Amino acid sequence: MRLRFAPSPTGYLHVGGARTALFNWLLARRGGGTFVLRIEDTDRDRSRPEHVEAILSGLAWLGIDWDEGPYFQAACVERHRADALRLLADGRAYRDFTPREEFERARDAVVAAGGGAVTRLSRELATRVPPAEQERRAVAGDPFAVRFLVPDGETSWRDLVHGDTRFANAEIDDFVILRSDGTPTYNLAVVSDDADTAITHVLRGDDHISNTPKQILLYEALGHPVPAFGHLPMILGPDGKRLSKRHGARAVDAFEAEGVLPDAMANFLALLGWSPGTDEELMSRDELIERFSLERVLKKGSVFDPSKLFWMNGQYIARMAPEELTAALREALGRDGIATDDIALDEEAFARMAAALAPRSRTFTEMARLSRPYIGPIRDYDPKATRKNWYRDPAATAGVLSAVRDRLAATQWEPNALETQLRALAGEPGVGAGKVFQPLRVALTGVAASPGIFDVLLILGRKRSVARVERALDEIAARS
Ligand code: GLU
């Protein structure tokens, strides 16, 4: 199998493109095939080198590697042109000198006269110019487009996803293959390139279905073997409409920046339009390669649900090895401008914090944010947390917190001793667990939600824990 991904560098690598790339890659890797990358940069006005860069780096981030390329379509324009001229020479295409306005006038006249097919109108107009005159005008340098002469009949293929698919040729315009400025059109360029790289399977978004009959006709006319085609179902937004910017459908590198892991992203993308046939969701890259098959590509569109991506990412985070976890957290902190030197925790405390935050974090960006009160000072106390946990009864809270402070200062600093001390305090008459642990949590972290309180104490260490309780006591005294 020879497969390809052929993005146009007119934008960044978005979710749909990444999904197409992934499915091609999985199929190539599964069957020992070859995966070719081709950049379709013939749209000079809209193609940008920075988009090429972003597409390449997005693929690299996702772990999608290619065996050949990247080929650049714009570098092959001479071959495209030669193919178009060969079709012209073989009588499979014709010259069209009709000016655009004249064509539009004729078309409007047909429509005004009650409709009727206009798909052969360009042919009718073009063939009014006798062959000898066509020759003469071409030699004289008159501009003309080259149109493909669509044969009668029907064009069909067994789509790898949708099954038997057919189009009546009468509905297909004699499409332009070479514009009057000499530039080849999209359908011709794609066929010329796919044939040149001996692509056997074309797997792409189903927005290309209507191009497929034209491309098949071109393969046949050029005498190339026709590859197999498969069209992947649309990706939909939560409202059931085609996924677009409106849905916050971002480029893949935005998810990277948010701390999504490449394996989680690949896993999530694989399930956008494919199912393993069971309700399993978490699958490693190797499992995906082993299990992916076109038979299980769904025909109907699948909904892009970012909350599912973030859930999945959380599952990947929760399964990471300690060293991977700390490295990824340091990286995410680095993106926030926080270097290792700025972190007030030693290796061990940092690792304990990362492990404690992992089950509470859906991304490393979120983990970095949650780690703020541990790696540095508390900047602000969450007012809702203090209102609820300190200021309902400031005197009682201060009493409990000073008892906590004394015990923290005196106890042995290890989990069992800490737990015994604090649980004993919580067990005293009139105190209760809620009255100890929540005010203490706010004192230690500034917020009402955190990992287990004993973990928090061990992360911060005795000195910083005691100092934070004292600062809380000062705050409460100042407000009372
Ligand atoms: N360049 C086209 C696109 O980005 C893909 C062409 C193809 O896969 O045949 O939509």
Boltz pocket constraint, residues with backbone or C-beta under 6 A from the ligand:
constraints:
  - pocket:
      binder: B
      contacts: [[A, 5], [A, 6], [A, 7], [A, 8], [A, 40], [A, 190], [A, 203], [A, 204], [A, 205], [A, 208]]
      max_distance: 6.0
